Amino acid sequence: MSSSSSSSRQSSKQSPIRAAILGYGLAGSVFHAPLIASVEGMEIAAIVTANADRQARAQRDYPAARVLPSADALFADPTAIDLVVVATPNSSHLALGLAAIQAGLPVVVDKPFAPTSDEARQLIEAAATANVPLTVFQNRRWDSDFRTLQALVSAGALGEIIRFESRYERYRPAVNTSAWRERAGEQEAGGLLFDLGAHLIDQALHLLGDPVTIYAESDARRPGAQVDDDTFVALRFANGAVAHLWMSVLVRQPGPRYRVIGARGLYEKYGMDTQEDMLRTGGRPGDEGWAEEPESIWGRLFTDAGEIAVAGVARSLPGSYETFYQLVRDALRAGGPLPVDARDALKTIEVIEAARASATSGQVIRFGAAAGS
């Protein structure tokens, strides 16, 4: 980070952290902007979008922010901002991330981190060389149900995990070719493995560590589909635990969001975290009932009492996407840890690449250190 920009940002550590959001589609407008605006000590200083309708919406939503047509206009004066959020299509993550790093600005990159592991490594190496903070928006680490699961595991309620089953299943039979998720081509990083898989895989690795083998089945089932829309990934870990991950847009009746089998108990949970729907309809952190799940979708915990299986309700902890940006704020102000290590996000991309190779070849792929043994 250049000395001039660093000194200007640190002259008053308690000044609001001025964030610039690149892109004002779903990611920028529904997730990043509302979450940043909700965090004390942060403000939206600029929004970059070339789309006229989105420019008008951004100005209505955040009248104090500068609305700019290009990233070049933003980077022309990097001293006016303290943080860049890359919420643009995947194909631009590398170029915009590098531009922010070269300007000496801390960077948040939306998931998936990059279309390839090589590009993810470029970003990590550039940030390390420039001594610029870099993190990735893996917001579903702060889903209500995943937070609940982590708490149960930490408390020893499940014992050692034997099998971790996790699903994102939806029913969207029509192909929307205007969305990046439906586009073919390596740089687009389309398909469910990059979209929903980036969440499922990140959660599995965050919970269980690095896999040693990967097997996947991945298909484009809908008429006109150019990318995977029905995918299964199996990860095996060194301790014998396995993760079975399903992602599909062809499921009329979803299975359990989680089914986690441990040596001492089983946790089963239906229904999705509520935060995305709340954000889409104008809900914000701090609102009454924010990120709380209704009792109807709380999970169930099954344990043994003698020879009888006893089921109890596992009340869901509230979700907390805003925690991501609270941790970003604290890291920039006081040097605390970033919410997501970019190397974790790189590993998720590497697993996605291995899963695609497995689905193409029909073979189990050895991963990480195991690949060289």
C-alpha positions in Angstrom: 0.0 0.0 0.0 1.4 3.4 -0.9 2.6 5.5 2.0 0.5 8.5 1.0 -2.8 6.6 0.7 -2.1 4.6 3.8 -1.4 7.7 5.9 -4.5 9.5 4.7 -6.7 6.5 5.6 -5.1 6.1 9.0 -5.0 9.8 10.0 -8.3 9.2 11.9 -8.8 5.6 12.7 -12.4 6.2 13.8 -13.5 8.0 10.6 -16.0 5.9 8.6 -14.5 3.4 6.2 -15.5 4.7 2.8 -16.5 1.8 0.6 -16.8 1.7 -3.2 -19.0 -1.0 -4.7 -18.2 -2.1 -8.2 -21.4 -3.4 -9.8 -25.0 -2.8 -8.7 -26.7 -6.0 -9.8 -28.0 -8.6 -7.4 -24.7 -8.9 -5.4 -24.1 -5.2 -5.1 -27.6 -3.9 -4.5 -29.1 -6.7 -2.4 -26.1 -8.0 -0.4 -23.1 -5.7 -0.2 -24.7 -2.2 -0.1 -27.3 -2.9 2.5 -24.8 -4.8 4.7 -22.2 -2.1 4.5 -24.7 0.6 5.2 -25.9 -1.3 8.3 -22.4 -1.5 9.9 -21.4 1.3 12.3 -18.2 2.9 11.1 -18.7 2.2 7.4 -20.3 4.1 4.7 -21.0 3.8 1.0 -18.9 6.4 -0.7 -19.2 5.3 -4.3 -21.1 2.9 -6.6 -19.8 2.0 -10.0 -22.2 0.8 -12.7 -22.5 1.5 -16.4 -26.2 0.6 -16.6 -28.3 3.8 -16.6 -31.2 2.2 -14.7 -28.9 0.9 -12.0 -27.2 4.3 -11.8 -30.6 5.9 -11.1 -31.5 3.2 -8.5 -28.1 3.5 -6.8 -28.5 7.3 -6.5 -32.0 6.9 -5.0 -30.9 4.2 -2.6 -27.7 6.0 -1.5 -28.0 9.7 -2.3 -24.7 10.6 -0.5 -22.7 8.2 -2.7 -20.9 9.2 -5.9 -22.4 7.1 -8.8 -19.7 6.5 -11.4 -19.9 4.9 -14.9 -16.6 3.1 -14.8 -13.9 1.8 -12.5 -11.4 4.0 -14.2 -13.3 7.0 -12.8 -13.1 5.6 -9.4 -9.4 4.7 -9.4 -8.5 8.1 -10.8 -8.6 9.3 -7.2 -8.0 6.3 -4.9 -7.6 8.6 -1.8 -11.3 9.2 -1.8 -12.1 5.6 -0.7 -10.8 3.1 1.8 -12.3 -0.2 0.5 -13.2 -1.7 -2.9 -15.9 -4.3 -3.2 -15.8 -6.2 -6.5 -19.5 -7.3 -7.1 -19.2 -7.5 -10.9 -19.5 -10.6 -13.2 -16.9 -13.3 -12.5 -15.0 -12.6 -15.7 -14.0 -9.2 -14.3 -12.9 -10.2 -10.9 -9.2 -10.6 -11.7 -8.8 -7.3 -13.6 -10.8 -5.2 -11.1 -9.2 -6.9 -8.1 -5.7 -6.2 -9.5 -6.6 -2.6 -10.2 -7.7 -2.0 -6.7 -4.6 -3.7 -5.3 -2.4 -1.6 -7.5 -4.2 1.5 -6.2 -3.3 0.4 -2.7 -6.9 -0.3 -1.7 -8.2 -3.2 0.4 -10.4 -5.5 -1.6 -13.5 -7.6 -1.0 -14.2 -9.9 -3.9 -17.6 -11.5 -4.3 -17.8 -15.3 -4.6 -16.8 -17.2 -6.6 -13.4 -15.7 -6.0 -12.2 -16.1 -9.6 -13.0 -18.3 -12.7 -9.8 -20.3 -12.3 -7.4 -21.2 -9.5 -4.5 -19.5 -11.5 -6.4 -16.2 -11.4 -7.2 -16.6 -7.7 -3.4 -17.1 -7.0 -2.6 -14.0 -9.0 -4.8 -11.9 -6.8 -3.4 -13.5 -3.6 0.2 -13.0 -4.7 -0.5 -9.4 -5.8 -2.1 -8.5 -2.5 0.7 -10.1 -0.5 3.3 -8.2 -2.6 1.5 -4.9 -2.1 0.6 -5.6 1.5 -3.0 -4.9 0.8 -5.8 -6.7 2.6 -7.8 -9.1 0.4 -10.9 -11.2 1.4 -13.7 -13.0 -0.3 -17.5 -12.7 0.4 -18.3 -16.2 1.6 -21.4 -14.9 3.4 -23.1 -18.2 4.0 -20.6 -19.0 6.7 -23.0 -16.7 8.7 -26.2 -18.5 7.7 -28.5 -19.2 10.6 -28.4 -23.0 10.2 -24.6 -23.2 9.6 -24.0 -21.2 12.7 -26.3 -23.5 14.6 -24.5 -26.6 13.2 -21.1 -25.2 14.1 -22.3 -24.5 17.7 -23.5 -28.1 18.0 -20.2 -29.5 16.7 -18.2 -27.2 19.1 -20.4 -28.4 22.0 -19.7 -32.0 21.2 -23.4 -32.8 20.6 -22.7 -34.8 17.5 -19.3 -36.3 18.4 -16.9 -36.9 15.5 -18.6 -36.2 12.2 -19.1 -39.3 10.0 -21.1 -37.9 7.1 -22.0 -34.3 6.3 -24.9 -34.0 3.8 -25.7 -30.5 2.5 -28.1 -29.4 -0.2 -29.1 -26.3 -2.2 -32.1 -27.5 -4.2 -34.4 -25.3 -6.2 -36.9 -25.6 -9.0 -36.1 -23.2 -11.9 -36.8 -25.2 -15.0 -36.4 -22.2 -17.5 -32.9 -21.3 -18.7 -32.1 -17.6 -18.3 -29.3 -17.1 -20.8 -28.9 -13.4 -19.7 -27.6 -14.5 -16.3 -23.9 -15.3 -15.9 -24.9 -18.4 -14.0 -26.2 -19.9 -17.3 -23.4 -19.0 -19.6 -20.8 -21.3 -20.9 -17.1 -20.4 -21.2 -14.3 -20.7 -18.6 -14.2 -16.9 -17.9 -17.9 -16.8 -17.1 -17.6 -19.4 -14.3 -21.2 -20.3 -14.9 -23.1 -23.3 -13.7 -24.1 -24.6 -10.2 -20.6 -25.7 -9.2 -19.4 -22.1 -9.3 -22.7 -20.6 -8.1 -24.2 -22.7 -5.3 -21.2 -25.1 -5.1 -18.9 -22.2 -4.0 -21.1 -22.0 -0.8 -21.6 -25.7 -0.2 -17.9 -26.5 -0.7 -16.7 -23.6 1.4 -18.9 -24.7 4.3 -17.7 -28.3 4.1 -14.1 -27.3 4.1 -14.6 -24.7 6.9 -16.2 -27.5 9.0 -14.0 -30.5 8.1 -10.7 -29.2 6.7 -9.1 -30.3 3.4 -10.4 -33.2 1.5 -8.1 -36.0 0.2 -10.3 -37.3 -2.6 -13.1 -35.8 -4.7 -15.8 -37.4 -6.9 -18.5 -35.6 -8.8 -21.4 -36.1 -11.2 -22.5 -33.0 -13.1 -25.0 -32.6 -15.9 -26.8 -30.0 -17.9 -30.4 -31.4 -17.8 -32.7 -28.7 -18.9 -33.4 -28.1 -22.6 -31.0 -25.4 -23.8 -28.8 -25.5 -20.7 -25.1 -24.9 -21.5 -23.8 -25.4 -18.0 -24.3 -27.8 -15.1 -27.7 -27.5 -13.4 -27.8 -30.8 -11.5 -24.6 -31.7 -9.7 -23.4 -34.0 -6.9 -20.0 -33.8 -5.2 -18.5 -36.2 -2.7 -15.5 -35.2 -0.6 -13.5 -37.7 1.6 -11.3 -36.4 4.4 -8.2 -37.9 6.0 -10.1 -38.9 9.2 -12.6 -40.9 7.2 -15.4 -38.3 7.2 -17.3 -37.7 4.0 -19.3 -34.7 2.7 -22.1 -35.3 0.2 -23.1 -32.1 -1.5 -26.1 -31.7 -3.8 -27.0 -28.7 -5.9 -29.9 -28.6 -8.5 -32.5 -26.3 -10.1 -34.7 -29.3 -11.0 -36.0 -30.3 -7.6 -39.7 -29.6 -6.9 -39.5 -30.7 -3.3 -36.1 -30.1 -1.6 -34.6 -32.6 0.7 -33.0 -31.6 4.0 -30.8 -28.6 3.9 -28.4 -30.5 6.3 -28.2 -34.0 7.5 -25.1 -34.4 9.6 -24.3 -37.8 11.1 -21.9 -38.0 14.0 -20.7 -40.7 16.4 -22.9 -39.3 19.2 -25.8 -37.7 17.4 -27.5 -36.6 14.2 -28.6 -33.1 13.1 -31.3 -32.7 10.5 -32.6 -29.4 9.2 -35.0 -28.4 6.5 -35.6 -24.9 5.0 -33.2 -22.1 3.9 -31.7 -19.3 5.8 -33.9 -16.2 5.7 -31.4 -13.4 5.1 -31.4 -13.3 1.3 -35.2 -13.1 1.2 -35.2 -10.4 3.9 -32.6 -8.4 2.1 -34.5 -8.7 -1.2 -37.7 -7.3 0.4 -36.0 -4.4 2.2 -35.1 -6.0 5.5 -31.9 -4.8 7.1 -29.7 -5.9 10.0 -31.0 -4.4 13.2 -34.6 -4.7 12.2 -36.9 -6.6 14.7 -36.6 -10.3 13.9 -33.7 -9.8 11.6 -32.2 -13.2 10.4 -34.3 -15.2 12.8 -35.7 -18.5 11.5 -39.3 -19.4 12.2 -39.7 -22.3 14.6 -41.2 -24.4 11.8 -37.8 -24.8 10.2 -35.6 -25.2 13.2 -33.5 -28.4 13.1 -33.8 -31.6 15.0 -31.1 -33.2 17.1 -31.2 -36.9 17.6 -29.1 -38.5 20.4 -29.1 -41.7 22.3 -30.7 -42.2 25.7 -29.8 -45.8 26.6 -31.1 -47.7 23.5 -33.7 -45.2 22.6 -33.2 -42.4 20.1 -34.3 -39.1 21.6 -35.1 -36.2 19.3 -35.0 -32.6 20.4 -35.5 -29.3 18.7 -32.2 -27.5 17.9 -33.3 -23.9 17.9 -31.6 -21.9 15.1 -29.2 -19.2 16.0 -29.9 -15.9 14.2 -28.0 -15.5 10.9 -25.5 -12.7 10.7 -24.2 -11.6 7.3 -23.4 -8.2 8.7 -20.6 -9.9 10.8 -18.6 -10.2 7.6 -18.3 -6.4 7.2 -17.9 -5.8 10.9 -14.8 -8.0 10.7 -13.6 -6.1 7.6 -14.0 -2.9 9.5 -12.1 -4.2 12.5 -9.4 -5.6 10.3 -8.8 -2.3 8.6 -9.0 -0.2 11.8 -7.0 -2.4 14.2 -5.4 -5.1 12.1 -7.7 -7.9 13.2 -8.2 -11.0 11.1 -10.1 -10.7 7.9 -13.5 -12.6 7.8 -12.4 -15.0 5.1 -8.8 -16.0 4.3 -8.4 -15.6 0.5 -6.4 -18.9 0.5 -9.6 -20.6 1.7 -11.4 -19.2 -1.2 -8.6 -20.4 -3.5 -9.0 -23.9 -2.1 -12.7 -23.8 -2.9 -11.9 -23.0 -6.5 -9.4 -25.8 -6.6 -12.0 -28.2 -5.3 -14.5 -27.0 -8.0 -11.9 -27.6 -10.7 -11.2 -31.1 -9.3 -14.9 -31.8 -9.2 -15.3 -30.8 -12.9 -12.4 -33.0 -13.8 -14.0 -35.9 -11.9 -17.4 -35.4 -13.6 -15.7 -35.4 -17.0 -13.6 -38.4 -16.4 -15.8 -40.4 -14.1 -12.8 -40.9 -11.9 -12.1 -40.1 -8.2 -9.6 -37.3 -8.0 -6.9 -37.2 -5.4 -6.6 -33.7 -3.9 -4.0 -31.5 -2.3 -1.1 -33.3 -0.5 -2.8 -36.6 -1.3 -2.4 -36.0 -5.0 1.4 -36.1 -4.7 1.5 -39.2 -2.5 
